[in-house]
């Protein structure tokens, strides 16, 4: 099993004795939950020996909605694809924990809020690993984009927008609405959920799908958990 920690990053753990009736593992070890762990890092092993677990947040509401569950599974799925073991990213931990807490505990977390959370989380993840897409300058020419456009191109391999929107037949250049890039610029300016308050569910869906497709290009393989969230992403 894997646990994301704030101070020590992603840890691959062996929970020895977790099924014992009187073992020090209160609440059980479930996906998308938050708890306090105690473990032993062994110098000759990549696995951390998990000696105790105290469940703090069972995130009950995640199991009440398929949409919430899919969103949580997608966010969790991205983490081991984008960071190395034992490499701490406190901002990523904080963002994932906030995402899971809102998805798992807030009854008022509707479809719009879920869409906001996933756009925000993906942006924090990309920023934390140094792969935040460029949204202000043309990645092909290096020129600052001063005039707003209705349509831009997004070059995933070069990591950002370009003046040239290209055509739908160009596999390496995606046509992106200007409103999608404007939304990401607002998020880049403030880096908080409130920066997305004025965005519609459709706009957030397009921005989230763009970031998801970009992440797929970065990791070099399919992320199947994304398709339940962003069905507009082309497979393959």
C-alpha positions in Angstrom: 0.0 0.0 0.0 1.1 3.6 -0.5 0.6 6.6 1.8 1.2 10.2 1.0 2.7 12.2 3.9 3.4 15.9 4.3 7.0 15.6 5.6 8.3 12.5 3.9 6.4 12.3 0.6 5.0 9.1 -0.9 5.8 6.0 1.1 5.3 2.4 0.1 4.3 0.6 3.2 4.0 -2.9 4.6 1.3 -3.0 7.2 2.4 -6.0 9.1 -0.2 -7.2 11.6 -2.9 -4.9 10.4 -5.5 -7.8 10.3 -4.9 -8.8 13.9 -7.9 -8.2 16.1 -6.0 -6.2 18.7 -3.5 -4.7 16.4 -2.6 -0.9 16.5 -4.6 -0.1 13.4 -7.7 1.7 14.5 -10.5 2.3 11.9 -8.9 0.2 9.2 -6.8 1.1 6.2 -9.1 2.3 3.4 -8.4 4.2 0.2 -8.9 8.0 0.3 -8.9 8.2 4.1 -6.7 10.4 6.4 -4.9 9.1 9.4 -1.9 9.3 11.7 0.8 6.8 10.9 3.9 5.5 12.7 6.4 3.6 10.6 10.0 2.4 10.5 12.2 3.3 7.5 14.6 0.5 6.9 17.9 1.4 5.2 18.0 -1.7 3.0 14.4 -1.7 1.8 12.2 0.6 -0.2 9.2 -0.5 1.9 8.4 1.4 5.2 7.2 -0.9 8.0 3.9 0.6 9.1 3.6 -0.2 12.8 0.4 1.7 13.7 -2.5 3.7 12.1 -5.0 5.9 13.7 -7.9 6.8 11.4 -8.8 10.5 11.5 -11.1 11.1 8.6 -13.1 8.2 7.1 -14.6 10.4 4.3 -17.9 8.7 4.4 -19.6 10.8 1.7 -17.1 9.6 -0.9 -19.0 6.3 -0.9 -22.4 8.1 -1.3 -21.7 9.5 -4.8 -20.2 7.9 -7.8 -19.1 11.3 -9.1 -17.3 12.1 -5.8 -15.7 8.7 -5.7 -14.4 9.0 -9.3 -13.0 12.4 -8.6 -11.1 11.2 -5.5 -9.8 8.2 -7.3 -8.5 10.3 -10.1 -6.8 12.8 -7.8 -5.1 9.9 -5.9 -4.2 8.1 -9.1 -2.2 11.1 -10.3 0.2 11.3 -7.3 2.4 8.3 -7.8 2.6 9.0 -11.6 4.0 12.5 -11.0 6.3 12.3 -7.9 9.0 10.0 -6.7 9.0 8.1 -3.5 10.4 9.8 -0.4 10.2 13.2 -2.2 8.1 15.6 0.0 5.7 18.1 -1.6 3.9 19.8 1.3 1.8 21.9 -1.1 0.6 18.8 -2.9 -0.2 17.0 0.3 -2.2 20.0 1.5 -4.1 20.2 -1.8 -4.9 16.5 -1.9 -6.0 16.5 1.7 -8.3 19.5 1.2 -9.7 17.9 -2.0 -10.5 14.6 -0.2 -11.9 16.4 2.9 -14.3 18.4 0.8 -15.3 15.5 -1.4 -15.7 13.2 1.6 -17.4 15.4 4.2 -19.1 18.4 2.6 -22.7 17.6 1.8 -22.9 20.9 -0.2 -20.1 19.8 -2.5 -22.0 19.7 -5.8 -20.8 19.0 -9.4 -19.5 22.6 -9.8 -17.4 22.3 -6.7 -16.0 18.9 -7.7 -15.0 20.4 -11.1 -13.3 23.4 -9.3 -11.4 21.0 -6.9 -10.0 18.9 -9.8 -8.8 21.9 -11.8 -7.2 23.4 -8.7 -5.6 20.1 -7.7 -4.2 19.4 -11.1 -2.7 22.9 -11.3 -1.1 22.6 -7.8 0.3 19.1 -8.8 1.8 20.4 -12.1 3.3 23.5 -10.3 4.8 21.4 -7.5 6.7 19.1 -9.9 7.9 21.9 -12.1 5.6 21.2 -15.1 3.1 24.0 -14.9 2.0 24.8 -18.4 3.0 28.2 -19.8 -0.2 30.3 -20.4 1.2 33.8 -20.9 3.9 33.4 -23.5 4.1 31.6 -26.8 6.1 28.4 -26.2 7.2 28.3 -29.8 8.3 31.9 -30.3 8.9 33.0 -26.7 6.9 36.2 -27.2 4.5 37.4 -24.5 0.9 37.0 -25.6 -0.5 40.5 -25.1 -3.6 40.4 -27.3 -6.4 38.1 -26.1 -7.5 35.5 -28.6 -10.7 33.5 -29.2 -8.7 30.3 -29.9 -5.1 29.3 -29.1 -3.0 26.3 -29.8 -1.7 24.2 -26.9 1.6 22.4 -27.6 1.7 19.7 -24.9 5.2 18.6 -25.8 6.6 22.1 -25.5 4.4 22.8 -22.4 2.0 25.5 -23.1 0.1 27.9 -25.4 1.0 29.3 -28.8 -0.6 32.0 -31.0 -1.1 29.5 -33.8 -4.3 27.5 -33.2 -3.3 25.0 -35.9 -5.9 22.7 -37.2 -7.9 19.8 -35.8 -5.7 17.4 -37.8 -2.5 18.3 -36.0 -2.0 15.7 -33.3 0.7 17.6 -31.5 -1.2 20.9 -31.3 -4.6 21.2 -29.6 -7.1 23.9 -30.3 -8.1 25.6 -27.0 -10.7 28.3 -26.4 -9.4 31.6 -25.2 -11.8 31.4 -22.2 -10.0 28.2 -21.0 -6.6 29.9 -21.1 -8.1 33.0 -19.3 -9.4 30.7 -16.5 -5.9 29.1 -16.1 -4.3 32.6 -16.0 -6.6 33.6 -13.2 -5.7 30.5 -11.3 -2.0 31.1 -11.9 -2.4 34.6 -10.5 -3.9 33.6 -7.2 -3.5 29.9 -6.9 -6.6 29.4 -4.7 -10.1 28.0 -5.2 -11.7 31.4 -5.1 -10.0 32.4 -8.3 -12.3 29.8 -10.0 -15.6 31.1 -8.4 -16.8 32.9 -11.6 -16.2 29.9 -13.9 -19.1 27.8 -15.1 -19.1 24.0 -14.9 -18.6 23.7 -18.7 -15.5 26.0 -18.5 -14.1 24.1 -15.6 -14.7 20.8 -17.4 -12.7 22.1 -20.5 -9.9 23.4 -18.3 -9.7 20.2 -16.3 -9.7 18.1 -19.4 -6.9 20.1 -20.9 -4.8 19.7 -17.8 -5.6 16.0 -17.7 -4.6 15.5 -21.3 -1.4 17.4 -20.7 -0.5 15.2 -17.7 -1.1 12.2 -19.9 1.5 13.5 -22.3 3.9 14.2 -19.5 3.7 10.7 -18.0 3.6 9.0 -21.5 0.7 6.6 -20.9 -3.0 6.4 -20.4 -4.6 7.5 -17.2 -7.8 5.4 -17.2 -9.3 7.0 -14.1 -9.5 10.3 -16.1 -12.1 9.0 -18.5 -14.9 8.9 -15.9 -14.2 12.5 -15.2 -13.4 13.9 -18.6 -15.1 11.7 -21.2 -14.2 14.2 -23.9 -10.5 13.2 -23.8 -9.6 11.1 -26.7 -8.3 7.6 -25.8 -5.0 6.4 -27.3 
